[in-house]
């Protein structure tokens, strides 16, 4: 079974609070995008992913 990859994007890094693990990852890498599987992308948008 193939996993679909999605790109999560934020407008500005300063908009990230750095409380969640994926936010810390983006801040550390100084990137406004992060590649995640489709399921995790949905969880980010619904606030269900740490």
mmCIF entry with sequence, helices, sheets and N, C-alpha, C, O atoms, coordinates in Angstrom:
data_MODEL
# 
_entry.id   MODEL 
# 
_entity.id                         1 
_entity.type                       polymer 
_entity.pdbx_number_of_molecules   1 
# 
_entity_poly.entity_id                      1 
_entity_poly.type                           'polypeptide(L)' 
_entity_poly.nstd_linkage                   no 
_entity_poly.nstd_monomer                   no 
_entity_poly.pdbx_seq_one_letter_code       
;(UNK)(UNK)(UNK)(UNK)(UNK)(UNK)(UNK)(UNK)(UNK)(UNK)(UNK)(UNK)(UNK)(UNK)(UNK)(UNK)
(UNK)(UNK)(UNK)(UNK)(UNK)(UNK)(UNK)(UNK)(UNK)(UNK)(UNK)(UNK)(UNK)(UNK)(UNK)(UNK)
(UNK)(UNK)(UNK)(UNK)(UNK)(UNK)(UNK)(UNK)(UNK)(UNK)(UNK)(UNK)(UNK)(UNK)(UNK)(UNK)
(UNK)(UNK)
;
_entity_poly.pdbx_seq_one_letter_code_can   XXXXXXXXXXXXXXXXXXXXXXXXXXXXXXXXXXXXXXXXXXXXXXXXXX 
_entity_poly.pdbx_strand_id                 A 
# 
loop_
_entity_poly_seq.entity_id 
_entity_poly_seq.num 
_entity_poly_seq.mon_id 
_entity_poly_seq.hetero 
1 1  UNK n 
1 2  UNK n 
1 3  UNK n 
1 4  UNK n 
1 5  UNK n 
1 6  UNK n 
1 7  UNK n 
1 8  UNK n 
1 9  UNK n 
1 10 UNK n 
1 11 UNK n 
1 12 UNK n 
1 13 UNK n 
1 14 UNK n 
1 15 UNK n 
1 16 UNK n 
1 17 UNK n 
1 18 UNK n 
1 19 UNK n 
1 20 UNK n 
1 21 UNK n 
1 22 UNK n 
1 23 UNK n 
1 24 UNK n 
1 25 UNK n 
1 26 UNK n 
1 27 UNK n 
1 28 UNK n 
1 29 UNK n 
1 30 UNK n 
1 31 UNK n 
1 32 UNK n 
1 33 UNK n 
1 34 UNK n 
1 35 UNK n 
1 36 UNK n 
1 37 UNK n 
1 38 UNK n 
1 39 UNK n 
1 40 UNK n 
1 41 UNK n 
1 42 UNK n 
1 43 UNK n 
1 44 UNK n 
1 45 UNK n 
1 46 UNK n 
1 47 UNK n 
1 48 UNK n 
1 49 UNK n 
1 50 UNK n 
# 
_struct_asym.id          A 
_struct_asym.entity_id   1 
# 
loop_
_struct_conf.conf_type_id 
_struct_conf.id 
_struct_conf.pdbx_PDB_helix_id 
_struct_conf.beg_label_comp_id 
_struct_conf.beg_label_asym_id 
_struct_conf.beg_label_seq_id 
_struct_conf.pdbx_beg_PDB_ins_code 
_struct_conf.end_label_comp_id 
_struct_conf.end_label_asym_id 
_struct_conf.end_label_seq_id 
_struct_conf.pdbx_end_PDB_ins_code 
_struct_conf.beg_auth_comp_id 
_struct_conf.beg_auth_asym_id 
_struct_conf.beg_auth_seq_id 
_struct_conf.end_auth_comp_id 
_struct_conf.end_auth_asym_id 
_struct_conf.end_auth_seq_id 
_struct_conf.pdbx_PDB_helix_class 
_struct_conf.details 
_struct_conf.pdbx_PDB_helix_length 
HELX_P HELX_P1 AA1 UNK A 13 ? UNK A 15 ? UNK A 13 UNK A 15 5 ? 3 
HELX_P HELX_P2 AA2 UNK A 21 ? UNK A 29 ? UNK A 21 UNK A 29 1 ? 9 
HELX_P HELX_P3 AA3 UNK A 38 ? UNK A 46 ? UNK A 38 UNK A 46 1 ? 9 
# 
_struct_conf_type.id          HELX_P 
_struct_conf_type.criteria    ? 
_struct_conf_type.reference   ? 
# 
_struct_sheet.id               AA1 
_struct_sheet.type             ? 
_struct_sheet.number_strands   2 
_struct_sheet.details          ? 
# 
_struct_sheet_order.sheet_id     AA1 
_struct_sheet_order.range_id_1   1 
_struct_sheet_order.range_id_2   2 
_struct_sheet_order.offset       ? 
_struct_sheet_order.sense        anti-parallel 
# 
loop_
_struct_sheet_range.sheet_id 
_struct_sheet_range.id 
_struct_sheet_range.beg_label_comp_id 
_struct_sheet_range.beg_label_asym_id 
_struct_sheet_range.beg_label_seq_id 
_struct_sheet_range.pdbx_beg_PDB_ins_code 
_struct_sheet_range.end_label_comp_id 
_struct_sheet_range.end_label_asym_id 
_struct_sheet_range.end_label_seq_id 
_struct_sheet_range.pdbx_end_PDB_ins_code 
_struct_sheet_range.beg_auth_comp_id 
_struct_sheet_range.beg_auth_asym_id 
_struct_sheet_range.beg_auth_seq_id 
_struct_sheet_range.end_auth_comp_id 
_struct_sheet_range.end_auth_asym_id 
_struct_sheet_range.end_auth_seq_id 
AA1 1 UNK A 5  ? UNK A 9  ? UNK A 5  UNK A 9  
AA1 2 UNK A 33 ? UNK A 37 ? UNK A 33 UNK A 37 
# 
loop_
_atom_site.group_PDB 
_atom_site.id 
_atom_site.type_symbol 
_atom_site.label_atom_id 
_atom_site.label_alt_id 
_atom_site.label_comp_id 
_atom_site.label_asym_id 
_atom_site.label_entity_id 
_atom_site.label_seq_id 
_atom_site.pdbx_PDB_ins_code 
_atom_site.Cartn_x 
_atom_site.Cartn_y 
_atom_site.Cartn_z 
_atom_site.occupancy 
_atom_site.B_iso_or_equiv 
_atom_site.pdbx_formal_charge 
_atom_site.auth_seq_id 
_atom_site.auth_comp_id 
_atom_site.auth_asym_id 
_atom_site.auth_atom_id 
_atom_site.pdbx_PDB_model_num 
ATOM 1   N N  . UNK A 1 1  ? 0.836  -1.186 0.000  1.00 0.00 ? 1  UNK A N  1 
ATOM 2   C CA . UNK A 1 1  ? 0.000  0.000  0.000  1.00 0.00 ? 1  UNK A CA 1 
ATOM 3   C C  . UNK A 1 1  ? 0.882  1.251  0.000  1.00 0.00 ? 1  UNK A C  1 
ATOM 4   O O  . UNK A 1 1  ? 1.803  1.366  0.808  1.00 0.00 ? 1  UNK A O  1 
ATOM 5   N N  . UNK A 1 2  ? 0.600  2.169  -0.894 1.00 0.00 ? 2  UNK A N  1 
ATOM 6   C CA . UNK A 1 2  ? 1.362  3.400  -0.988 1.00 0.00 ? 2  UNK A CA 1 
ATOM 7   C C  . UNK A 1 2  ? 0.829  4.446  -0.028 1.00 0.00 ? 2  UNK A C  1 
ATOM 8   O O  . UNK A 1 2  ? -0.376 4.534  0.206  1.00 0.00 ? 2  UNK A O  1 
ATOM 9   N N  . UNK A 1 3  ? 1.736  5.239  0.526  1.00 0.00 ? 3  UNK A N  1 
ATOM 10  C CA . UNK A 1 3  ? 1.347  6.342  1.390  1.00 0.00 ? 3  UNK A CA 1 
ATOM 11  C C  . UNK A 1 3  ? 1.478  7.628  0.602  1.00 0.00 ? 3  UNK A C  1 
ATOM 12  O O  . UNK A 1 3  ? 2.518  7.890  -0.003 1.00 0.00 ? 3  UNK A O  1 
ATOM 13  N N  . UNK A 1 4  ? 0.430  8.428  0.607  1.00 0.00 ? 4  UNK A N  1 
ATOM 14  C CA . UNK A 1 4  ? 0.483  9.699  -0.085 1.00 0.00 ? 4  UNK A CA 1 
ATOM 15  C C  . UNK A 1 4  ? 1.233  10.707 0.768  1.00 0.00 ? 4  UNK A C  1 
ATOM 16  O O  . UNK A 1 4  ? 1.044  10.770 1.983  1.00 0.00 ? 4  UNK A O  1 
ATOM 17  N N  . UNK A 1 5  ? 2.078  11.490 0.130  1.00 0.00 ? 5  UNK A N  1 
ATOM 18  C CA . UNK A 1 5  ? 2.828  12.522 0.833  1.00 0.00 ? 5  UNK A CA 1 
ATOM 19  C C  . UNK A 1 5  ? 2.209  13.876 0.537  1.00 0.00 ? 5  UNK A C  1 
ATOM 20  O O  . UNK A 1 5  ? 1.860  14.184 -0.602 1.00 0.00 ? 5  UNK A O  1 
ATOM 21  N N  . UNK A 1 6  ? 2.082  14.670 1.575  1.00 0.00 ? 6  UNK A N  1 
ATOM 22  C CA . UNK A 1 6  ? 1.555  16.024 1.457  1.00 0.00 ? 6  UNK A CA 1 
ATOM 23  C C  . UNK A 1 6  ? 2.583  16.995 1.989  1.00 0.00 ? 6  UNK A C  1 
ATOM 24  O O  . UNK A 1 6  ? 3.442  16.625 2.789  1.00 0.00 ? 6  UNK A O  1 
ATOM 25  N N  . UNK A 1 7  ? 2.499  18.232 1.551  1.00 0.00 ? 7  UNK A N  1 
ATOM 26  C CA . UNK A 1 7  ? 3.362  19.280 2.073  1.00 0.00 ? 7  UNK A CA 1 
ATOM 27  C C  . UNK A 1 7  ? 2.512  20.203 2.943  1.00 0.00 ? 7  UNK A C  1 
ATOM 28  O O  . UNK A 1 7  ? 1.525  20.780 2.488  1.00 0.00 ? 7  UNK A O  1 
ATOM 29  N N  . UNK A 1 8  ? 2.924  20.327 4.210  1.00 0.00 ? 8  UNK A N  1 
ATOM 30  C CA . UNK A 1 8  ? 2.250  21.277 5.084  1.00 0.00 ? 8  UNK A CA 1 
ATOM 31  C C  . UNK A 1 8  ? 3.007  22.584 4.990  1.00 0.00 ? 8  UNK A C  1 
ATOM 32  O O  . UNK A 1 8  ? 4.238  22.592 5.007  1.00 0.00 ? 8  UNK A O  1 
ATOM 33  N N  . UNK A 1 9  ? 2.283  23.695 4.889  1.00 0.00 ? 9  UNK A N  1 
ATOM 34  C CA . UNK A 1 9  ? 2.890  25.002 4.665  1.00 0.00 ? 9  UNK A CA 1 
ATOM 35  C C  . UNK A 1 9  ? 2.307  26.013 5.638  1.00 0.00 ? 9  UNK A C  1 
ATOM 36  O O  . UNK A 1 9  ? 1.104  26.025 5.895  1.00 0.00 ? 9  UNK A O  1 
ATOM 37  N N  . UNK A 1 10 ? 3.179  26.865 6.177  1.00 0.00 ? 10 UNK A N  1 
ATOM 38  C CA . UNK A 1 10 ? 2.734  27.998 6.987  1.00 0.00 ? 10 UNK A CA 1 
ATOM 39  C C  . UNK A 1 10 ? 3.168  29.277 6.280  1.00 0.00 ? 10 UNK A C  1 
ATOM 40  O O  . UNK A 1 10 ? 4.153  29.281 5.541  1.00 0.00 ? 10 UNK A O  1 
ATOM 41  N N  . UNK A 1 11 ? 2.436  30.354 6.507  1.00 0.00 ? 11 UNK A N  1 
ATOM 42  C CA . UNK A 1 11 ? 2.777  31.614 5.845  1.00 0.00 ? 11 UNK A CA 1 
ATOM 43  C C  . UNK A 1 11 ? 4.082  32.203 6.377  1.00 0.00 ? 11 UNK A C  1 
ATOM 44  O O  . UNK A 1 11 ? 4.935  32.652 5.611  1.00 0.00 ? 11 UNK A O  1 
ATOM 45  N N  . UNK A 1 12 ? 4.222  32.192 7.719  1.00 0.00 ? 12 UNK A N  1 
ATOM 46  C CA . UNK A 1 12 ? 5.419  32.770 8.336  1.00 0.00 ? 12 UNK A CA 1 
ATOM 47  C C  . UNK A 1 12 ? 5.876  31.887 9.484  1.00 0.00 ? 12 UNK A C  1 
ATOM 48  O O  . UNK A 1 12 ? 5.056  31.389 10.255 1.00 0.00 ? 12 UNK A O  1 
ATOM 49  N N  . UNK A 1 13 ? 7.180  31.693 9.596  1.00 0.00 ? 13 UNK A N  1 
ATOM 50  C CA . UNK A 1 13 ? 7.720  30.897 10.696 1.00 0.00 ? 13 UNK A CA 1 
ATOM 51  C C  . UNK A 1 13 ? 7.381  31.517 12.045 1.00 0.00 ? 13 UNK A C  1 
ATOM 52  O O  . UNK A 1 13 ? 7.190  30.798 13.026 1.00 0.00 ? 13 UNK A O  1 
ATOM 53  N N  . UNK A 1 14 ? 7.305  32.831 12.102 1.00 0.00 ? 14 UNK A N  1 
ATOM 54  C CA . UNK A 1 14 ? 7.016  33.480 13.380 1.00 0.00 ? 14 UNK A CA 1 
ATOM 55  C C  . UNK A 1 14 ? 5.588  33.200 13.856 1.00 0.00 ? 14 UNK A C  1 
ATOM 56  O O  . UNK A 1 14 ? 5.264  33.451 15.017 1.00 0.00 ? 14 UNK A O  1 
ATOM 57  N N  . UNK A 1 15 ? 4.738  32.685 12.971 1.00 0.00 ? 15 UNK A N  1 
ATOM 58  C CA . UNK A 1 15 ? 3.376  32.315 13.357 1.00 0.00 ? 15 UNK A CA 1 
ATOM 59  C C  . UNK A 1 15 ? 3.347  31.015 14.165 1.00 0.00 ? 15 UNK A C  1 
ATOM 60  O O  . UNK A 1 15 ? 2.358  30.727 14.840 1.00 0.00 ? 15 UNK A O  1 
ATOM 61  N N  . UNK A 1 16 ? 4.430  30.230 14.099 1.00 0.00 ? 16 UNK A N  1 
ATOM 62  C CA . UNK A 1 16 ? 4.498  28.973 14.844 1.00 0.00 ? 16 UNK A CA 1 
ATOM 63  C C  . UNK A 1 16 ? 4.836  29.244 16.297 1.00 0.00 ? 16 UNK A C  1 
ATOM 64  O O  . UNK A 1 16 ? 5.714  30.054 16.592 1.00 0.00 ? 16 UNK A O  1 
ATOM 65  N N  . UNK A 1 17 ? 4.162  28.588 17.184 1.00 0.00 ? 17 UNK A N  1 
ATOM 66  C CA . UNK A 1 17 ? 4.387  28.789 18.610 1.00 0.00 ? 17 UNK A CA 1 
ATOM 67  C C  . UNK A 1 17 ? 5.512  27.907 19.146 1.00 0.00 ? 17 UNK A C  1 
ATOM 68  O O  . UNK A 1 17 ? 6.093  28.222 20.185 1.00 0.00 ? 17 UNK A O  1 
ATOM 69  N N  . UNK A 1 18 ? 5.828  26.816 18.462 1.00 0.00 ? 18 UNK A N  1 
ATOM 70  C CA . UNK A 1 18 ? 6.917  25.942 18.872 1.00 0.00 ? 18 UNK A CA 1 
ATOM 71  C C  . UNK A 1 18 ? 6.562  24.996 20.002 1.00 0.00 ? 18 UNK A C  1 
ATOM 72  O O  . UNK A 1 18 ? 7.450  24.440 20.648 1.00 0.00 ? 18 UNK A O  1 
ATOM 73  N N  . UNK A 1 19 ? 5.274  24.805 20.249 1.00 0.00 ? 19 UNK A N  1 
ATOM 74  C CA . UNK A 1 19 ? 4.836  23.908 21.314 1.00 0.00 ? 19 UNK A CA 1 
ATOM 75  C C  . UNK A 1 19 ? 4.718  22.465 20.835 1.00 0.00 ? 19 UNK A C  1 
ATOM 76  O O  . UNK A 1 19 ? 4.954  21.531 21.602 1.00 0.00 ? 19 UNK A O  1 
ATOM 77  N N  . UNK A 1 20 ? 4.363  22.286 19.596 1.00 0.00 ? 20 UNK A N  1 
ATOM 78  C CA . UNK A 1 20 ? 4.163  20.940 19.057 1.00 0.00 ? 20 UNK A CA 1 
ATOM 79  C C  . UNK A 1 20 ? 5.439  20.466 18.376 1.00 0.00 ? 20 UNK A C  1 
ATOM 80  O O  . UNK A 1 20 ? 6.237  21.270 17.893 1.00 0.00 ? 20 UNK A O  1 
ATOM 81  N N  . UNK A 1 21 ? 5.618  19.159 18.344 1.00 0.00 ? 21 UNK A N  1 
ATOM 82  C CA . UNK A 1 21 ? 6.851  18.575 17.800 1.00 0.00 ? 21 UNK A CA 1 
ATOM 83  C C  . UNK A 1 21 ? 7.073  18.976 16.342 1.00 0.00 ? 21 UNK A C  1 
ATOM 84  O O  . UNK A 1 21 ? 8.195  19.307 15.958 1.00 0.00 ? 21 UNK A O  1 
ATOM 85  N N  . UNK A 1 22 ? 6.023  18.950 15.532 1.00 0.00 ? 22 UNK A N  1 
ATOM 86  C CA . UNK A 1 22 ? 6.199  19.301 14.125 1.00 0.00 ? 22 UNK A CA 1 
ATOM 87  C C  . UNK A 1 22 ? 6.537  20.788 13.968 1.00 0.00 ? 22 UNK A C  1 
ATOM 88  O O  . UNK A 1 22 ? 7.254  21.154 13.036 1.00 0.00 ? 22 UNK A O  1 
ATOM 89  N N  . UNK A 1 23 ? 6.037  21.651 14.859 1.00 0.00 ? 23 UNK A N  1 
ATOM 90  C CA . UNK A 1 23 ? 6.391  23.073 14.811 1.00 0.00 ? 23 UNK A CA 1 
ATOM 91  C C  . UNK A 1 23 ? 7.863  23.262 15.170 1.00 0.00 ? 23 UNK A C  1 
ATOM 92  O O  . UNK A 1 23 ? 8.565  24.035 14.519 1.00 0.00 ? 23 UNK A O  1 
ATOM 93  N N  . UNK A 1 24 ? 8.329  22.568 16.193 1.00 0.00 ? 24 UNK A N  1 
ATOM 94  C CA . UNK A 1 24 ? 9.732  22.654 16.595 1.00 0.00 ? 24 UNK A CA 1 
ATOM 95  C C  . UNK A 1 24 ? 10.646 22.224 15.457 1.00 0.00 ? 24 UNK A C  1 
ATOM 96  O O  . UNK A 1 24 ? 11.699 22.821 15.233 1.00 0.00 ? 24 UNK A O  1 
ATOM 97  N N  . UNK A 1 25 ? 10.233 21.181 14.739 1.00 0.00 ? 25 UNK A N  1 
ATOM 98  C CA . UNK A 1 25 ? 11.016 20.677 13.605 1.00 0.00 ? 25 UNK A CA 1 
ATOM 99  C C  . UNK A 1 25 ? 11.127 21.744 12.511 1.00 0.00 ? 25 UNK A C  1 
ATOM 100 O O  . UNK A 1 25 ? 12.209 21.971 11.969 1.00 0.00 ? 25 UNK A O  1 
ATOM 101 N N  . UNK A 1 26 ? 10.023 22.387 12.197 1.00 0.00 ? 26 UNK A N  1 
ATOM 102 C CA . UNK A 1 26 ? 10.031 23.416 11.155 1.00 0.00 ? 26 UNK A CA 1 
ATOM 103 C C  . UNK A 1 26 ? 10.881 24.617 11.581 1.00 0.00 ? 26 UNK A C  1 
ATOM 104 O O  . UNK A 1 26 ? 11.635 25.162 10.775 1.00 0.00 ? 26 UNK A O  1 
ATOM 105 N N  . UNK A 1 27 ? 10.759 25.025 12.844 1.00 0.00 ? 27 UNK A N  1 
ATOM 106 C CA . UNK A 1 27 ? 11.537 26.150 13.353 1.00 0.00 ? 27 UNK A CA 1 
ATOM 107 C C  . UNK A 1 27 ? 13.026 25.833 13.323 1.00 0.00 ? 27 UNK A C  1 
ATOM 108 O O  . UNK A 1 27 ? 13.830 26.661 12.897 1.00 0.00 ? 27 UNK A O  1 
ATOM 109 N N  . UNK A 1 28 ? 13.398 24.631 13.775 1.00 0.00 ? 28 UNK A N  1 
ATOM 110 C CA . UNK A 1 28 ? 14.806 24.237 13.813 1.00 0.00 ? 28 UNK A CA 1 
ATOM 111 C C  . UNK A 1 28 ? 15.418 24.217 12.421 1.00 0.00 ? 28 UNK A C  1 
ATOM 112 O O  . UNK A 1 28 ? 16.578 24.590 12.243 1.00 0.00 ? 28 UNK A O  1 
ATOM 113 N N  . UNK A 1 29 ? 14.644 23.784 11.436 1.00 0.00 ? 29 UNK A N  1 
ATOM 114 C CA . UNK A 1 29 ? 15.151 23.708 10.060 1.00 0.00 ? 29 UNK A CA 1 
ATOM 115 C C  . UNK A 1 29 ? 14.997 25.023 9.301  1.00 0.00 ? 29 UNK A C  1 
ATOM 116 O O  . UNK A 1 29 ? 15.503 25.167 8.188  1.00 0.00 ? 29 UNK A O  1 
ATOM 117 N N  . UNK A 1 30 ? 14.289 25.991 9.916  1.00 0.00 ? 30 UNK A N  1 
ATOM 118 C CA . UNK A 1 30 ? 14.020 27.292 9.290  1.00 0.00 ? 30 UNK A CA 1 
ATOM 119 C C  . UNK A 1 30 ? 13.332 27.117 7.938  1.00 0.00 ? 30 UNK A C  1 
ATOM 120 O O  . UNK A 1 30 ? 13.712 27.722 6.936  1.00 0.00 ? 30 UNK A O  1 
ATOM 121 N N  . UNK A 1 31 ? 12.304 26.264 7.949  1.00 0.00 ? 31 UNK A N  1 
ATOM 122 C CA . UNK A 1 31 ? 11.548 25.971 6.733  1.00 0.00 ? 31 UNK A CA 1 
ATOM 123 C C  . UNK A 1 31 ? 10.060 26.212 6.976  1.00 0.00 ? 31 UNK A C  1 
ATOM 124 O O  . UNK A 1 31 ? 9.535  25.900 8.045  1.00 0.00 ? 31 UNK A O  1 
ATOM 125 N N  . UNK A 1 32 ? 9.396  26.766 5.980  1.00 0.00 ? 32 UNK A N  1 
ATOM 126 C CA . UNK A 1 32 ? 7.963  27.002 6.091  1.00 0.00 ? 32 UNK A CA 1 
ATOM 127 C C  . UNK A 1 32 ? 7.143  25.822 5.592  1.00 0.00 ? 32 UNK A C  1 
ATOM 128 O O  . UNK A 1 32 ? 5.915  25.846 5.663  1.00 0.00 ? 32 UNK A O  1 
ATOM 129 N N  . UNK A 1 33 ? 7.809  24.794 5.089  1.00 0.00 ? 33 UNK A N  1 
ATOM 130 C CA . UNK A 1 33 ? 7.105  23.609 4.618  1.00 0.00 ? 33 UNK A CA 1 
ATOM 131 C C  . UNK A 1 33 ? 7.702  22.366 5.257  1.00 0.00 ? 33 UNK A C  1 
ATOM 132 O O  . UNK A 1 33 ? 8.874  22.331 5.632  1.00 0.00 ? 33 UNK A O  1 
ATOM 133 N N  . UNK A 1 34 ? 6.857  21.347 5.368  1.00 0.00 ? 34 UNK A N  1 
ATOM 134 C CA . UNK A 1 34 ? 7.303  20.062 5.895  1.00 0.00 ? 34 UNK A CA 1 
ATOM 135 C C  . UNK A 1 34 ? 6.537  18.963 5.163  1.00 0.00 ? 34 UNK A C  1 
ATOM 136 O O  . UNK A 1 34 ? 5.325  19.065 4.973  1.00 0.00 ? 34 UNK A O  1 
ATOM 137 N N  . UNK A 1 35 ? 7.247  17.911 4.753  1.00 0.00 ? 35 UNK A N  1 
ATOM 138 C CA . UNK A 1 35 ? 6.612  16.780 4.081  1.00 0.00 ? 35 UNK A CA 1 
ATOM 139 C C  . UNK A 1 35 ? 6.077  15.817 5.136  1.00 0.00 ? 35 UNK A C  1 
ATOM 140 O O  . UNK A 1 35 ? 6.814  15.363 6.011  1.00 0.00 ? 35 UNK A O  1 
ATOM 141 N N  . UNK A 1 36 ? 4.802  15.516 5.042  1.00 0.00 ? 36 UNK A N  1 
ATOM 142 C CA . UNK A 1 36 ? 4.158  14.579 5.961  1.00 0.00 ? 36 UNK A CA 1 
ATOM 143 C C  . UNK A 1 36 ? 3.209  13.692 5.165  1.00 0.00 ? 36 UNK A C  1 
ATOM 144 O O  . UNK A 1 36 ? 2.813  14.029 4.049  1.00 0.00 ? 36 UNK A O  1 
ATOM 145 N N  . UNK A 1 37 ? 2.850  12.554 5.755  1.00 0.00 ? 37 UNK A N  1 
ATOM 146 C CA . UNK A 1 37 ? 1.880  11.691 5.079  1.00 0.00 ? 37 UNK A CA 1 
ATOM 147 C C  . UNK A 1 37 ? 0.513  12.380 5.135  1.00 0.00 ? 37 UNK A C  1 
ATOM 148 O O  . UNK A 1 37 ? 0.288  13.278 5.946  1.00 0.00 ? 37 UNK A O  1 
ATOM 149 N N  . UNK A 1 38 ? -0.376 11.951 4.275  1.00 0.00 ? 38 UNK A N  1 
ATOM 150 C CA . UNK A 1 38 ? -1.693 12.567 4.164  1.00 0.00 ? 38 UNK A CA 1 
ATOM 151 C C  . UNK A 1 38 ? -2.441 12.541 5.501  1.00 0.00 ? 38 UNK A C  1 
ATOM 152 O O  . UNK A 1 38 ? -3.112 13.509 5.857  1.00 0.00 ? 38 UNK A O  1 
ATOM 153 N N  . UNK A 1 39 ? -2.325 11.436 6.237  1.00 0.00 ? 39 UNK A N  1 
ATOM 154 C CA . UNK A 1 39 ? -3.008 11.313 7.533  1.00 0.00 ? 39 UNK A CA 1 
ATOM 155 C C  . UNK A 1 39 ? -2.492 12.348 8.537  1.00 0.00 ? 39 UNK A C  1 
ATOM 156 O O  . UNK A 1 39 ? -3.283 12.996 9.222  1.00 0.00 ? 39 UNK A O  1 
ATOM 157 N N  . UNK A 1 40 ? -1.177 12.503 8.624  1.00 0.00 ? 40 UNK A N  1 
ATOM 158 C CA . UNK A 1 40 ? -0.591 13.475 9.549  1.00 0.00 ? 40 UNK A CA 1 
ATOM 159 C C  . UNK A 1 40 ? -0.941 14.898 9.143  1.00 0.00 ? 40 UNK A C  1 
ATOM 160 O O  . UNK A 1 40 ? -1.165 15.751 10.002 1.00 0.00 ? 40 UNK A O  1 
ATOM 161 N N  . UNK A 1 41 ? -0.992 15.161 7.838  1.00 0.00 ? 41 UNK A N  1 
ATOM 162 C CA . UNK A 1 41 ? -1.354 16.495 7.366  1.00 0.00 ? 41 UNK A CA 1 
ATOM 163 C C  . UNK A 1 41 ? -2.761 16.842 7.836  1.00 0.00 ? 41 UNK A C  1 
ATOM 164 O O  . UNK A 1 41 ? -3.005 17.959 8.294  1.00 0.00 ? 41 UNK A O  1 
ATOM 165 N N  . UNK A 1 42 ? -3.675 15.905 7.728  1.00 0.00 ? 42 UNK A N  1 
ATOM 166 C CA . UNK A 1 42 ? -5.032 16.133 8.192  1.00 0.00 ? 42 UNK A CA 1 
ATOM 167 C C  . UNK A 1 42 ? -5.058 16.371 9.702  1.00 0.00 ? 42 UNK A C  1 
ATOM 168 O O  . UNK A 1 42 ? -5.786 17.238 10.183 1.00 0.00 ? 42 UNK A O  1 
ATOM 169 N N  . UNK A 1 43 ? -4.260 15.596 10.449 1.00 0.00 ? 43 UNK A N  1 
ATOM 170 C CA . UNK A 1 43 ? -4.209 15.746 11.908 1.00 0.00 ? 43 UNK A CA 1 
ATOM 171 C C  . UNK A 1 43 ? -3.621 17.110 12.311 1.00 0.00 ? 43 UNK A C  1 
ATOM 172 O O  . UNK A 1 43 ? -4.049 17.691 13.308 1.00 0.00 ? 43 UNK A O  1 
ATOM 173 N N  . UNK A 1 44 ? -2.666 17.614 11.563 1.00 0.00 ? 44 UNK A N  1 
ATOM 174 C CA . UNK A 1 44 ? -2.118 18.950 11.849 1.00 0.00 ? 44 UNK A CA 1 
ATOM 175 C C  . UNK A 1 44 ? -3.218 19.988 11.733 1.00 0.00 ? 44 UNK A C  1 
ATOM 176 O O  . UNK A 1 44 ? -3.358 20.845 12.606 1.00 0.00 ? 44 UNK A O  1 
ATOM 177 N N  . UNK A 1 45 ? -4.004 19.920 10.659 1.00 0.00 ? 45 UNK A N  1 
ATOM 178 C CA . UNK A 1 45 ? -5.053 20.903 10.422 1.00 0.00 ? 45 UNK A CA 1 
ATOM 179 C C  . UNK A 1 45 ? -6.221 20.775 11.394 1.00 0.00 ? 45 UNK A C  1 
ATOM 180 O O  . UNK A 1 45 ? -6.935 21.749 11.631 1.00 0.00 ? 45 UNK A O  1 
ATOM 181 N N  . UNK A 1 46 ? -6.420 19.604 11.951 1.00 0.00 ? 46 UNK A N  1 
ATOM 182 C CA . UNK A 1 46 ? -7.512 19.426 12.914 1.00 0.00 ? 46 UNK A CA 1 
ATOM 183 C C  . UNK A 1 46 ? -7.033 19.562 14.360 1.00 0.00 ? 46 UNK A C  1 
ATOM 184 O O  . UNK A 1 46 ? -7.826 19.457 15.296 1.00 0.00 ? 46 UNK A O  1 
ATOM 185 N N  . UNK A 1 47 ? -5.721 19.798 14.536 1.00 0.00 ? 47 UNK A N  1 
ATOM 186 C CA . UNK A 1 47 ? -5.167 19.993 15.867 1.00 0.00 ? 47 UNK A CA 1 
ATOM 187 C C  . UNK A 1 47 ? -4.979 18.719 16.670 1.00 0.00 ? 47 UNK A C  1 
ATOM 188 O O  . UNK A 1 47 ? -4.872 18.768 17.895 1.00 0.00 ? 47 UNK A O  1 
ATOM 189 N N  . UNK A 1 48 ? -4.937 17.584 15.995 1.00 0.00 ? 48 UNK A N  1 
ATOM 190 C CA . UNK A 1 48 ? -4.838 16.288 16.677 1.00 0.00 ? 48 UNK A CA 1 
ATOM 191 C C  . UNK A 1 48 ? -3.438 15.686 16.628 1.00 0.00 ? 48 UNK A C  1 
ATOM 192 O O  . UNK A 1 48 ? -3.245 14.557 17.080 1.00 0.00 ? 48 UNK A O  1 
ATOM 193 N N  . UNK A 1 49 ? -2.459 16.409 16.093 1.00 0.00 ? 49 UNK A N  1 
ATOM 194 C CA . UNK A 1 49 ? -1.092 15.892 16.022 1.00 0.00 ? 49 UNK A CA 1 
ATOM 195 C C  . UNK A 1 49 ? -0.192 16.755 16.888 1.00 0.00 ? 49 UNK A C  1 
ATOM 196 O O  . UNK A 1 49 ? -0.193 17.982 16.781 1.00 0.00 ? 49 UNK A O  1 
ATOM 197 N N  . UNK A 1 50 ? 0.585  16.090 17.756 1.00 0.00 ? 50 UNK A N  1 
ATOM 198 C CA . UNK A 1 50 ? 1.494  16.821 18.634 1.00 0.00 ? 50 UNK A CA 1 
ATOM 199 C C  . UNK A 1 50 ? 2.652  17.344 17.831 1.00 0.00 ? 50 UNK A C  1 
ATOM 200 O O  . UNK A 1 50 ? 3.542  17.994 18.381 1.00 0.00 ? 50 UNK A O  1 
# 
